[in-house]
Amino acid sequence: MTDTPRTPARARLGRLVWRLLPFSPILIFGAAWSIYWNVAHPPLAVMPSIANVVGAVIELAQSGSLLTDILASLWRLGLGALLGIAMGVAAGFVTGLNKPLATFLNPLLVFFNAISGIVWLPLMIGWVGIGTGLAVFLIWNSVFFIVFQNTVLGVQLVPEVLEQSVRTLGAGRWETIRSVTFPGALPYILNGVRSGLGFGWRALIAAELVGATTGLGQMIFRAADFSRTDIIVAGCLIIGMIAMAMDRWLLLPIERRTVQRWGMVARSEGGRPG
């Protein structure tokens, strides 16, 4: 018995369903939230309704403060993350290419990775004060060690036989790194970047709660003073949605294209990684 061929319309419908599938948990959560609120009717100071949250978002957007806070948070995240990624990749390559150095630094790496991020918040308030410097440092600290650790791991896991094969063809040290070591380590680096940005985003919000005048964290902190749970919940949802958007539409496509480019996974006929 032969399978019925897929028509273009069915193929497009299948791709649309596949793209919308990751959003189904959000829809289920929203439905459960709405049902609970309409059945229990909790006080607004405890839990707002979806309509209250949507109204708060519209209110903040119309006043212009929402865009200001989002841009302030993204600016701090971008600055701290770029510094952390650049320094983490550079230091990770130098360390990964030198096994004795990697062995020597491993205990320090494990130690500082364990206390990276918001653990430094109380100490850094006394060192750099409250402001952008505090947030940028916490983001850098969160991103750097994860990217550094993943870069070292990626460089060390590149098969030595591949590097030797390229060298027998006349490639020098830098050409070997460019054509073999870097592509081989890139999936690990991108995985570190994705994880680091997640930790950096949380560190940013924590820093803004106590050390900024603008930003999504500060927006939530201000709302708490007036018991505006609708703004608090709206801020939490916006933070989560921005993180999800960065991961799904920025980092994940880059990682997939990289992995596909170096032949570690194939793209199926329907457009999904196989």
C-alpha positions as CSV (number, residue, x, y, z in Angstrom):
1,M,0.0,0.0,0.0
2,T,1.5,3.3,-1.1
3,D,1.4,6.5,1.0
4,T,-0.7,9.4,-0.2
5,P,1.7,12.1,-1.6
6,R,1.7,15.3,0.4
7,T,0.2,18.2,-1.4
8,P,1.8,21.7,-1.1
9,A,-1.0,22.9,1.1
10,R,-0.6,20.0,3.5
11,A,3.1,20.5,3.6
12,R,2.7,24.2,4.4
13,L,0.2,23.3,7.1
14,G,2.6,20.8,8.6
15,R,5.4,23.4,8.7
16,L,3.0,25.9,10.4
17,V,1.9,23.4,13.0
18,W,5.6,22.5,13.7
19,R,6.5,26.1,14.2
20,L,3.6,26.8,16.5
21,L,4.0,23.6,18.5
22,P,6.5,25.2,21.0
23,F,3.9,27.8,21.9
24,S,1.3,25.2,23.0
25,P,2.6,25.1,26.6
26,I,2.1,28.9,26.8
27,L,-1.5,28.5,25.6
28,I,-2.2,25.8,28.1
29,F,-0.7,27.9,30.9
30,G,-2.8,30.9,29.8
31,A,-6.0,28.8,29.7
32,A,-5.3,27.3,33.2
33,W,-4.6,30.8,34.5
34,S,-7.8,32.2,33.1
35,I,-9.9,29.2,34.4
36,Y,-8.4,29.5,37.9
37,W,-9.0,33.2,38.1
38,N,-12.6,33.0,37.0
39,V,-13.3,30.2,39.4
40,A,-11.4,31.4,42.5
41,H,-11.6,35.2,42.0
42,P,-8.4,36.0,44.0
43,P,-7.8,39.6,45.1
44,L,-6.0,41.7,42.4
45,A,-3.2,42.4,44.9
46,V,-2.5,38.7,45.0
47,M,-3.1,37.6,41.4
48,P,-4.3,39.7,38.5
49,S,-6.3,38.4,35.6
50,I,-5.0,38.1,32.0
51,A,-7.1,41.1,31.1
52,N,-5.4,43.2,33.9
53,V,-2.0,42.2,32.7
54,V,-2.8,43.0,29.1
55,G,-4.2,46.4,30.3
56,A,-1.0,47.1,32.3
57,V,1.2,46.3,29.2
58,I,-1.0,48.7,27.1
59,E,-0.7,51.4,29.8
60,L,3.1,51.1,30.0
61,A,3.4,51.0,26.2
62,Q,1.3,54.1,25.8
63,S,3.3,56.0,28.4
64,G,6.6,55.1,26.7
65,S,8.1,53.7,29.8
66,L,7.9,50.1,28.6
67,L,10.1,50.7,25.5
68,T,12.5,52.7,27.6
69,D,12.9,49.9,30.2
70,I,13.2,47.2,27.5
71,L,15.9,49.1,25.6
72,A,17.8,49.9,28.8
73,S,17.8,46.2,29.8
74,L,18.8,45.0,26.3
75,W,21.6,47.6,26.2
76,R,23.1,46.4,29.4
77,L,22.7,42.8,28.4
78,G,24.3,43.4,25.0
79,L,27.3,45.2,26.4
80,G,28.0,42.7,29.2
81,A,27.3,39.7,27.0
82,L,29.6,40.9,24.2
83,L,32.4,41.4,26.6
84,G,31.9,38.1,28.3
85,I,31.6,36.2,25.0
86,A,34.6,37.8,23.4
87,M,36.9,37.4,26.4
88,G,35.5,33.9,27.1
89,V,36.2,32.6,23.6
90,A,39.7,34.2,23.4
91,A,40.7,32.9,26.8
92,G,39.1,29.5,26.2
93,F,41.1,29.0,23.0
94,V,44.4,30.0,24.6
95,T,43.7,27.7,27.5
96,G,42.3,24.8,25.4
97,L,45.3,24.7,23.1
98,N,47.6,24.4,26.1
99,K,46.8,21.3,28.1
100,P,49.1,22.0,31.0
101,L,47.6,25.5,31.4
102,A,44.1,24.0,31.2
103,T,44.9,21.5,33.9
104,F,46.4,24.2,36.1
105,L,43.4,26.6,35.7
106,N,40.6,23.9,36.0
107,P,40.2,24.2,39.8
108,L,40.0,28.0,39.6
109,L,37.5,27.7,36.7
110,V,35.3,25.4,38.7
111,F,35.5,27.7,41.7
112,F,34.6,30.9,40.0
113,N,32.0,29.3,37.8
114,A,30.2,28.2,41.0
115,I,30.1,31.8,42.4
116,S,29.5,33.7,39.1
117,G,26.5,35.9,38.6
118,I,24.3,37.4,41.3
119,V,26.5,36.0,44.1
120,W,28.7,39.0,43.5
121,L,25.9,41.5,43.8
122,P,26.4,42.6,47.5
123,L,30.2,42.9,47.1
124,M,30.0,44.8,43.7
125,I,27.6,47.4,45.1
126,G,30.4,48.4,47.5
127,W,33.1,48.3,44.8
128,V,31.5,49.9,41.7
129,G,28.3,51.4,43.2
130,I,24.8,51.4,41.7
131,G,24.4,51.9,38.0
132,T,25.3,50.4,34.6
133,G,28.7,49.3,35.7
134,L,27.1,47.0,38.3
135,A,24.8,45.3,35.8
136,V,27.5,45.0,33.1
137,F,29.9,43.3,35.5
138,L,27.3,40.8,36.7
139,I,26.4,39.9,33.2
140,W,30.0,39.6,32.1
141,N,30.7,37.5,35.1
142,S,27.8,35.2,34.4
143,V,28.6,34.8,30.7
144,F,32.4,34.7,30.7
145,F,33.0,31.6,32.8
146,I,30.3,29.5,31.0
147,V,31.6,30.5,27.6
148,F,35.2,30.0,28.7
149,Q,34.5,26.5,30.1
150,N,32.6,25.4,27.0
151,T,35.3,26.8,24.7
152,V,38.1,24.9,26.5
153,L,36.0,21.7,26.3
154,G,35.3,22.2,22.6
155,V,38.9,22.8,21.7
156,Q,40.1,19.8,23.7
157,L,37.5,17.5,22.1
158,V,38.4,18.2,18.5
159,P,39.9,14.9,17.3
160,E,43.7,15.2,17.1
161,V,43.8,13.1,14.0
162,L,41.9,15.8,12.1
163,E,44.5,18.4,13.1
164,Q,47.4,16.1,12.1
165,S,45.8,15.4,8.8
166,V,45.6,19.1,7.9
167,R,49.2,19.6,9.0
168,T,50.4,16.8,6.8
169,L,48.9,18.7,3.9
170,G,51.1,21.7,4.7
171,A,48.8,23.8,6.9
172,G,50.4,25.9,9.6
173,R,49.4,26.4,13.2
174,W,46.9,29.3,12.5
175,E,45.4,27.6,9.4
176,T,44.8,24.4,11.4
177,I,43.1,26.5,14.1
178,R,41.0,28.3,11.5
179,S,39.9,25.3,9.4
180,V,39.7,22.5,12.0
181,T,39.9,23.6,15.6
182,F,37.5,26.5,15.5
183,P,34.8,24.7,13.4
184,G,35.1,21.7,15.7
185,A,34.7,23.7,18.9
186,L,32.0,26.1,17.5
187,P,29.0,23.9,18.6
188,Y,30.3,23.9,22.2
189,I,31.0,27.6,22.1
190,L,27.5,28.3,20.9
191,N,26.0,26.1,23.6
192,G,28.0,28.1,26.1
193,V,26.7,31.3,24.7
194,R,23.1,30.2,24.9
195,S,23.6,29.0,28.5
196,G,25.6,32.1,29.4
197,L,22.9,34.5,28.1
198,G,20.3,32.8,30.1
199,F,22.3,33.3,33.3
200,G,23.3,36.8,32.2
201,W,19.7,37.8,31.7
202,R,18.8,36.7,35.2
203,A,21.8,38.5,36.7
204,L,20.7,41.7,34.8
205,I,17.2,41.6,36.3
206,A,18.6,41.1,39.8
207,A,21.1,44.0,39.3
208,E,18.3,46.2,38.1
209,L,16.1,45.4,41.1
210,V,18.5,47.2,43.4
211,G,21.0,49.1,41.2
212,A,19.3,50.9,38.3
213,T,16.8,53.7,37.6
214,T,15.5,52.1,34.4
215,G,15.1,48.5,33.1
216,L,12.6,45.7,33.4
217,G,13.9,44.7,36.8
218,Q,13.5,48.3,38.1
219,M,10.0,48.4,36.6
220,I,9.0,45.4,38.7
221,F,10.6,46.9,41.8
222,R,8.7,50.1,41.4
223,A,5.4,48.3,40.8
224,A,5.9,46.4,44.1
225,D,5.9,49.6,46.0
226,F,2.3,50.3,44.8
227,S,1.1,46.6,44.9
228,R,0.7,46.7,41.2
229,T,0.8,42.9,40.7
230,D,-0.5,43.4,37.1
231,I,2.7,45.3,36.2
232,I,4.8,42.8,38.2
233,V,3.3,39.8,36.3
234,A,3.5,41.7,33.0
235,G,7.2,42.4,33.6
236,C,7.9,38.8,34.4
237,L,6.1,37.7,31.2
238,I,8.0,40.2,29.1
239,I,11.3,39.1,30.6
240,G,10.5,35.5,29.8
241,M,9.3,36.3,26.3
242,I,12.4,38.3,25.4
243,A,14.6,35.4,26.6
244,M,12.6,32.9,24.6
245,A,12.7,35.1,21.5
246,M,16.5,35.5,21.8
247,D,17.0,31.8,22.2
248,R,14.6,30.7,19.5
249,W,15.0,33.3,16.8
250,L,18.6,34.4,17.3
251,L,20.8,31.8,19.0
252,L,19.1,28.5,18.0
253,P,19.1,29.3,14.2
254,I,22.8,30.3,14.4
255,E,23.6,27.0,16.2
256,R,21.6,24.9,13.8
257,R,23.2,26.5,10.7
258,T,26.6,26.0,12.2
259,V,25.9,22.4,13.1
260,Q,24.4,21.7,9.6
261,R,27.3,23.5,7.9
262,W,29.9,21.2,9.4
263,G,27.8,18.1,8.7
264,M,26.8,17.1,12.2
265,V,23.1,17.1,11.4
266,A,21.2,17.0,8.1
267,R,18.2,19.1,7.1
268,S,15.2,17.0,6.3
269,E,12.9,17.5,3.3
270,G,10.3,19.2,5.4
271,G,12.7,21.9,6.6
272,R,13.3,20.5,10.0
273,P,16.7,19.3,11.3
274,G,17.0,15.5,11.0
